[in-house]
Amino acid sequence: MRLLKHTDTHIYIFTNDKHQLKLANPGHKNKDELYKWLKIIAYDYDIMMKGRQ
């Protein structure tokens, strides 16, 4: 997972399987907590997309 852009309202990430996601910023102040949350979202999204094929 790679962080592309971070704004006050949205976070743009690139998953390991090359999917680009635009997520609403959850407002976490702790960066470790935020990155943990983003990694979980990216991993789950990649699994969901593999299941659709």
PDB file of N, CA, C and O in Angstrom, chain B, residues numbered from 101:
ATOM      1  N   MET B 101       0.842  -1.165   0.000  1.00  0.00           N
ATOM      2  CA  MET B 101       0.000   0.000   0.000  1.00  0.00           C
ATOM      3  C   MET B 101       0.893   1.235   0.000  1.00  0.00           C
ATOM      4  O   MET B 101       1.910   1.305   0.690  1.00  0.00           O
ATOM      5  N   ARG B 102       0.470   2.193  -0.796  1.00  0.00           N
ATOM      6  CA  ARG B 102       1.229   3.444  -0.881  1.00  0.00           C
ATOM      7  C   ARG B 102       0.254   4.610  -0.767  1.00  0.00           C
ATOM      8  O   ARG B 102      -0.787   4.626  -1.424  1.00  0.00           O
ATOM      9  N   LEU B 103       0.593   5.569   0.058  1.00  0.00           N
ATOM     10  CA  LEU B 103      -0.211   6.760   0.229  1.00  0.00           C
ATOM     11  C   LEU B 103       0.085   7.721  -0.921  1.00  0.00           C
ATOM     12  O   LEU B 103       1.235   8.107  -1.129  1.00  0.00           O
ATOM     13  N   LEU B 104      -0.954   8.108  -1.669  1.00  0.00           N
ATOM     14  CA  LEU B 104      -0.769   9.015  -2.802  1.00  0.00           C
ATOM     15  C   LEU B 104      -0.961  10.471  -2.403  1.00  0.00           C
ATOM     16  O   LEU B 104      -0.145  11.328  -2.741  1.00  0.00           O
ATOM     17  N   LYS B 105      -2.048  10.745  -1.680  1.00  0.00           N
ATOM     18  CA  LYS B 105      -2.362  12.126  -1.306  1.00  0.00           C
ATOM     19  C   LYS B 105      -3.187  12.106  -0.032  1.00  0.00           C
ATOM     20  O   LYS B 105      -3.975  11.186   0.188  1.00  0.00           O
ATOM     21  N   HIS B 106      -3.009  13.107   0.801  1.00  0.00           N
ATOM     22  CA  HIS B 106      -3.710  13.197   2.081  1.00  0.00           C
ATOM     23  C   HIS B 106      -4.224  14.619   2.238  1.00  0.00           C
ATOM     24  O   HIS B 106      -3.436  15.563   2.298  1.00  0.00           O
ATOM     25  N   THR B 107      -5.547  14.777   2.307  1.00  0.00           N
ATOM     26  CA  THR B 107      -6.140  16.097   2.523  1.00  0.00           C
ATOM     27  C   THR B 107      -6.950  16.062   3.816  1.00  0.00           C
ATOM     28  O   THR B 107      -7.016  15.028   4.480  1.00  0.00           O
ATOM     29  N   ASP B 108      -7.563  17.186   4.174  1.00  0.00           N
ATOM     30  CA  ASP B 108      -8.389  17.232   5.385  1.00  0.00           C
ATOM     31  C   ASP B 108      -9.625  16.350   5.274  1.00  0.00           C
ATOM     32  O   ASP B 108     -10.127  15.855   6.283  1.00  0.00           O
ATOM     33  N   THR B 109     -10.117  16.149   4.055  1.00  0.00           N
ATOM     34  CA  THR B 109     -11.363  15.396   3.880  1.00  0.00           C
ATOM     35  C   THR B 109     -11.181  14.013   3.264  1.00  0.00           C
ATOM     36  O   THR B 109     -12.012  13.133   3.489  1.00  0.00           O
ATOM     37  N   HIS B 110     -10.105  13.797   2.487  1.00  0.00           N
ATOM     38  CA  HIS B 110      -9.925  12.526   1.793  1.00  0.00           C
ATOM     39  C   HIS B 110      -8.486  12.028   1.863  1.00  0.00           C
ATOM     40  O   HIS B 110      -7.543  12.795   2.054  1.00  0.00           O
ATOM     41  N   ILE B 111      -8.355  10.709   1.700  1.00  0.00           N
ATOM     42  CA  ILE B 111      -7.051  10.060   1.603  1.00  0.00           C
ATOM     43  C   ILE B 111      -7.067   9.218   0.333  1.00  0.00           C
ATOM     44  O   ILE B 111      -7.995   8.440   0.113  1.00  0.00           O
ATOM     45  N   TYR B 112      -6.059   9.369  -0.489  1.00  0.00           N
ATOM     46  CA  TYR B 112      -5.939   8.603  -1.728  1.00  0.00           C
ATOM     47  C   TYR B 112      -4.807   7.600  -1.539  1.00  0.00           C
ATOM     48  O   TYR B 112      -3.687   7.980  -1.196  1.00  0.00           O
ATOM     49  N   ILE B 113      -5.100   6.310  -1.765  1.00  0.00           N
ATOM     50  CA  ILE B 113      -4.078   5.276  -1.612  1.00  0.00           C
ATOM     51  C   ILE B 113      -4.012   4.407  -2.855  1.00  0.00           C
ATOM     52  O   ILE B 113      -4.956   4.351  -3.643  1.00  0.00           O
ATOM     53  N   PHE B 114      -2.888   3.733  -3.020  1.00  0.00           N
ATOM     54  CA  PHE B 114      -2.645   2.795  -4.108  1.00  0.00           C
ATOM     55  C   PHE B 114      -2.395   1.450  -3.446  1.00  0.00           C
ATOM     56  O   PHE B 114      -1.434   1.312  -2.688  1.00  0.00           O
ATOM     57  N   THR B 115      -3.242   0.444  -3.714  1.00  0.00           N
ATOM     58  CA  THR B 115      -3.102  -0.849  -3.055  1.00  0.00           C
ATOM     59  C   THR B 115      -1.977  -1.658  -3.696  1.00  0.00           C
ATOM     60  O   THR B 115      -1.425  -1.271  -4.727  1.00  0.00           O
ATOM     61  N   ASN B 116      -1.647  -2.782  -3.074  1.00  0.00           N
ATOM     62  CA  ASN B 116      -0.581  -3.649  -3.588  1.00  0.00           C
ATOM     63  C   ASN B 116      -0.923  -4.225  -4.959  1.00  0.00           C
ATOM     64  O   ASN B 116      -0.027  -4.497  -5.758  1.00  0.00           O
ATOM     65  N   ASP B 117      -2.213  -4.413  -5.234  1.00  0.00           N
ATOM     66  CA  ASP B 117      -2.653  -4.952  -6.528  1.00  0.00           C
ATOM     67  C   ASP B 117      -2.971  -3.844  -7.535  1.00  0.00           C
ATOM     68  O   ASP B 117      -3.667  -4.087  -8.521  1.00  0.00           O
ATOM     69  N   LYS B 118      -2.476  -2.652  -7.298  1.00  0.00           N
ATOM     70  CA  LYS B 118      -2.569  -1.506  -8.217  1.00  0.00           C
ATOM     71  C   LYS B 118      -3.977  -0.927  -8.355  1.00  0.00           C
ATOM     72  O   LYS B 118      -4.344  -0.456  -9.431  1.00  0.00           O
ATOM     73  N   HIS B 119      -4.763  -0.956  -7.290  1.00  0.00           N
ATOM     74  CA  HIS B 119      -6.062  -0.297  -7.272  1.00  0.00           C
ATOM     75  C   HIS B 119      -5.908   1.042  -6.561  1.00  0.00           C
ATOM     76  O   HIS B 119      -5.261   1.128  -5.517  1.00  0.00           O
ATOM     77  N   GLN B 120      -6.503   2.084  -7.131  1.00  0.00           N
ATOM     78  CA  GLN B 120      -6.457   3.396  -6.497  1.00  0.00           C
ATOM     79  C   GLN B 120      -7.774   3.623  -5.771  1.00  0.00           C
ATOM     80  O   GLN B 120      -8.846   3.459  -6.352  1.00  0.00           O
ATOM     81  N   LEU B 121      -7.691   4.004  -4.493  1.00  0.00           N
ATOM     82  CA  LEU B 121      -8.881   4.213  -3.679  1.00  0.00           C
ATOM     83  C   LEU B 121      -8.907   5.648  -3.153  1.00  0.00           C
ATOM     84  O   LEU B 121      -7.875   6.217  -2.798  1.00  0.00           O
ATOM     85  N   LYS B 122     -10.112   6.217  -3.111  1.00  0.00           N
ATOM     86  CA  LYS B 122     -10.339   7.523  -2.499  1.00  0.00           C
ATOM     87  C   LYS B 122     -11.211   7.262  -1.276  1.00  0.00           C
ATOM     88  O   LYS B 122     -12.350   6.810  -1.400  1.00  0.00           O
ATOM     89  N   LEU B 123     -10.674   7.547  -0.104  1.00  0.00           N
ATOM     90  CA  LEU B 123     -11.369   7.262   1.145  1.00  0.00           C
ATOM     91  C   LEU B 123     -11.638   8.549   1.907  1.00  0.00           C
ATOM     92  O   LEU B 123     -10.868   9.507   1.832  1.00  0.00           O
ATOM     93  N   ALA B 124     -12.736   8.556   2.637  1.00  0.00           N
ATOM     94  CA  ALA B 124     -13.007   9.687   3.523  1.00  0.00           C
ATOM     95  C   ALA B 124     -12.005   9.641   4.667  1.00  0.00           C
ATOM     96  O   ALA B 124     -11.745   8.575   5.226  1.00  0.00           O
ATOM     97  N   ASN B 125     -11.451  10.774   5.011  1.00  0.00           N
ATOM     98  CA  ASN B 125     -10.470  10.849   6.094  1.00  0.00           C
ATOM     99  C   ASN B 125     -11.183  10.570   7.420  1.00  0.00           C
ATOM    100  O   ASN B 125     -12.117  11.287   7.775  1.00  0.00           O
ATOM    101  N   PRO B 126     -10.751   9.525   8.165  1.00  0.00           N
ATOM    102  CA  PRO B 126     -11.430   9.193   9.421  1.00  0.00           C
ATOM    103  C   PRO B 126     -11.104  10.143  10.560  1.00  0.00           C
ATOM    104  O   PRO B 126     -11.748  10.094  11.608  1.00  0.00           O
ATOM    105  N   GLY B 127     -10.117  11.003  10.372  1.00  0.00           N
ATOM    106  CA  GLY B 127      -9.783  11.988  11.385  1.00  0.00           C
ATOM    107  C   GLY B 127      -8.875  11.481  12.493  1.00  0.00           C
ATOM    108  O   GLY B 127      -8.782  12.113  13.545  1.00  0.00           O
ATOM    109  N   HIS B 128      -8.198  10.348  12.281  1.00  0.00           N
ATOM    110  CA  HIS B 128      -7.263   9.839  13.283  1.00  0.00           C
ATOM    111  C   HIS B 128      -6.106  10.805  13.461  1.00  0.00           C
ATOM    112  O   HIS B 128      -5.513  11.248  12.477  1.00  0.00           O
ATOM    113  N   LYS B 129      -5.782  11.132  14.677  1.00  0.00           N
ATOM    114  CA  LYS B 129      -4.650  12.019  14.959  1.00  0.00           C
ATOM    115  C   LYS B 129      -3.345  11.227  15.057  1.00  0.00           C
ATOM    116  O   LYS B 129      -2.272  11.759  14.776  1.00  0.00           O
ATOM    117  N   ASN B 130      -3.438   9.962  15.455  1.00  0.00           N
ATOM    118  CA  ASN B 130      -2.271   9.102  15.610  1.00  0.00           C
ATOM    119  C   ASN B 130      -1.918   8.492  14.252  1.00  0.00           C
ATOM    120  O   ASN B 130      -2.708   7.726  13.701  1.00  0.00           O
ATOM    121  N   LYS B 131      -0.751   8.817  13.710  1.00  0.00           N
ATOM    122  CA  LYS B 131      -0.359   8.333  12.379  1.00  0.00           C
ATOM    123  C   LYS B 131      -0.246   6.814  12.324  1.00  0.00           C
ATOM    124  O   LYS B 131      -0.594   6.210  11.310  1.00  0.00           O
ATOM    125  N   ASP B 132       0.238   6.180  13.409  1.00  0.00           N
ATOM    126  CA  ASP B 132       0.341   4.715  13.428  1.00  0.00           C
ATOM    127  C   ASP B 132      -1.032   4.078  13.293  1.00  0.00           C
ATOM    128  O   ASP B 132      -1.195   3.090  12.577  1.00  0.00           O
ATOM    129  N   GLU B 133      -2.019   4.640  13.979  1.00  0.00           N
ATOM    130  CA  GLU B 133      -3.389   4.135  13.910  1.00  0.00           C
ATOM    131  C   GLU B 133      -3.958   4.334  12.505  1.00  0.00           C
ATOM    132  O   GLU B 133      -4.646   3.457  11.982  1.00  0.00           O
ATOM    133  N   LEU B 134      -3.675   5.478  11.900  1.00  0.00           N
ATOM    134  CA  LEU B 134      -4.157   5.771  10.552  1.00  0.00           C
ATOM    135  C   LEU B 134      -3.571   4.797   9.534  1.00  0.00           C
ATOM    136  O   LEU B 134      -4.306   4.252   8.711  1.00  0.00           O
ATOM    137  N   TYR B 135      -2.249   4.570   9.578  1.00  0.00           N
ATOM    138  CA  TYR B 135      -1.620   3.660   8.623  1.00  0.00           C
ATOM    139  C   TYR B 135      -2.090   2.221   8.816  1.00  0.00           C
ATOM    140  O   TYR B 135      -2.230   1.481   7.842  1.00  0.00           O
ATOM    141  N   LYS B 136      -2.334   1.822  10.054  1.00  0.00           N
ATOM    142  CA  LYS B 136      -2.866   0.481  10.323  1.00  0.00           C
ATOM    143  C   LYS B 136      -4.244   0.341   9.675  1.00  0.00           C
ATOM    144  O   LYS B 136      -4.535  -0.673   9.040  1.00  0.00           O
ATOM    145  N   TRP B 137      -5.080   1.350   9.836  1.00  0.00           N
ATOM    146  CA  TRP B 137      -6.420   1.351   9.255  1.00  0.00           C
ATOM    147  C   TRP B 137      -6.343   1.305   7.731  1.00  0.00           C
ATOM    148  O   TRP B 137      -7.088   0.554   7.101  1.00  0.00           O
ATOM    149  N   LEU B 138      -5.448   2.102   7.127  1.00  0.00           N
ATOM    150  CA  LEU B 138      -5.316   2.133   5.664  1.00  0.00           C
ATOM    151  C   LEU B 138      -4.818   0.796   5.119  1.00  0.00           C
ATOM    152  O   LEU B 138      -5.294   0.349   4.076  1.00  0.00           O
ATOM    153  N   LYS B 139      -3.876   0.152   5.800  1.00  0.00           N
ATOM    154  CA  LYS B 139      -3.374  -1.152   5.359  1.00  0.00           C
ATOM    155  C   LYS B 139      -4.470  -2.203   5.388  1.00  0.00           C
ATOM    156  O   LYS B 139      -4.554  -3.036   4.485  1.00  0.00           O
ATOM    157  N   ILE B 140      -5.309  -2.173   6.413  1.00  0.00           N
ATOM    158  CA  ILE B 140      -6.427  -3.120   6.508  1.00  0.00           C
ATOM    159  C   ILE B 140      -7.402  -2.902   5.355  1.00  0.00           C
ATOM    160  O   ILE B 140      -7.841  -3.862   4.723  1.00  0.00           O
ATOM    161  N   ILE B 141      -7.742  -1.641   5.079  1.00  0.00           N
ATOM    162  CA  ILE B 141      -8.664  -1.319   3.983  1.00  0.00           C
ATOM    163  C   ILE B 141      -8.090  -1.782   2.642  1.00  0.00           C
ATOM    164  O   ILE B 141      -8.797  -2.406   1.851  1.00  0.00           O
ATOM    165  N   ALA B 142      -6.821  -1.484   2.382  1.00  0.00           N
ATOM    166  CA  ALA B 142      -6.186  -1.848   1.115  1.00  0.00           C
ATOM    167  C   ALA B 142      -6.146  -3.365   0.950  1.00  0.00           C
ATOM    168  O   ALA B 142      -6.445  -3.874  -0.130  1.00  0.00           O
ATOM    169  N   TYR B 143      -5.783  -4.088   1.998  1.00  0.00           N
ATOM    170  CA  TYR B 143      -5.699  -5.547   1.939  1.00  0.00           C
ATOM    171  C   TYR B 143      -7.089  -6.147   1.680  1.00  0.00           C
ATOM    172  O   TYR B 143      -7.237  -7.013   0.818  1.00  0.00           O
ATOM    173  N   ASP B 144      -8.092  -5.694   2.416  1.00  0.00           N
ATOM    174  CA  ASP B 144      -9.455  -6.212   2.234  1.00  0.00           C
ATOM    175  C   ASP B 144      -9.997  -5.901   0.843  1.00  0.00           C
ATOM    176  O   ASP B 144     -10.692  -6.730   0.256  1.00  0.00           O
ATOM    177  N   TYR B 145      -9.695  -4.735   0.313  1.00  0.00           N
ATOM    178  CA  TYR B 145     -10.160  -4.372  -1.025  1.00  0.00           C
ATOM    179  C   TYR B 145      -9.532  -5.279  -2.078  1.00  0.00           C
ATOM    180  O   TYR B 145     -10.216  -5.732  -2.996  1.00  0.00           O
ATOM    181  N   ASP B 146      -8.233  -5.546  -1.949  1.00  0.00           N
ATOM    182  CA  ASP B 146      -7.559  -6.437  -2.907  1.00  0.00           C
ATOM    183  C   ASP B 146      -8.160  -7.830  -2.853  1.00  0.00           C
ATOM    184  O   ASP B 146      -8.352  -8.449  -3.900  1.00  0.00           O
ATOM    185  N   ILE B 147      -8.462  -8.343  -1.674  1.00  0.00           N
ATOM    186  CA  ILE B 147      -9.081  -9.666  -1.544  1.00  0.00           C
ATOM    187  C   ILE B 147     -10.478  -9.656  -2.187  1.00  0.00           C
ATOM    188  O   ILE B 147     -10.849 -10.596  -2.890  1.00  0.00           O
ATOM    189  N   MET B 148     -11.243  -8.591  -1.942  1.00  0.00           N
ATOM    190  CA  MET B 148     -12.579  -8.498  -2.514  1.00  0.00           C
ATOM    191  C   MET B 148     -12.523  -8.485  -4.054  1.00  0.00           C
ATOM    192  O   MET B 148     -13.338  -9.135  -4.707  1.00  0.00           O
ATOM    193  N   MET B 149     -11.581  -7.761  -4.618  1.00  0.00           N
ATOM    194  CA  MET B 149     -11.471  -7.686  -6.065  1.00  0.00           C
ATOM    195  C   MET B 149     -11.002  -9.016  -6.666  1.00  0.00           C
ATOM    196  O   MET B 149     -11.418  -9.358  -7.773  1.00  0.00           O
ATOM    197  N   LYS B 150     -10.163  -9.760  -5.979  1.00  0.00           N
ATOM    198  CA  LYS B 150      -9.749 -11.087  -6.468  1.00  0.00           C
ATOM    199  C   LYS B 150     -10.929 -12.035  -6.472  1.00  0.00           C
ATOM    200  O   LYS B 150     -11.031 -12.886  -7.355  1.00  0.00           O
ATOM    201  N   GLY B 151     -11.822 -11.908  -5.505  1.00  0.00           N
ATOM    202  CA  GLY B 151     -13.005 -12.753  -5.416  1.00  0.00           C
ATOM    203  C   GLY B 151     -14.005 -12.485  -6.533  1.00  0.00           C
ATOM    204  O   GLY B 151     -14.807 -13.359  -6.864  1.00  0.00           O
ATOM    205  N   ARG B 152     -13.970 -11.307  -7.111  1.00  0.00           N
ATOM    206  CA  ARG B 152     -14.915 -10.936  -8.174  1.00  0.00           C
ATOM    207  C   ARG B 152     -14.485 -11.492  -9.531  1.00  0.00           C
ATOM    208  O   ARG B 152     -15.286 -11.522 -10.465  1.00  0.00           O
ATOM    209  N   GLN B 153     -13.247 -11.925  -9.650  1.00  0.00           N
ATOM    210  CA  GLN B 153     -12.741 -12.388 -10.966  1.00  0.00           C
ATOM    211  C   GLN B 153     -12.976 -13.853 -11.169  1.00  0.00           C
ATOM    212  O   GLN B 153     -12.615 -14.398 -12.212  1.00  0.00           O
TER     213      GLN B 153
END
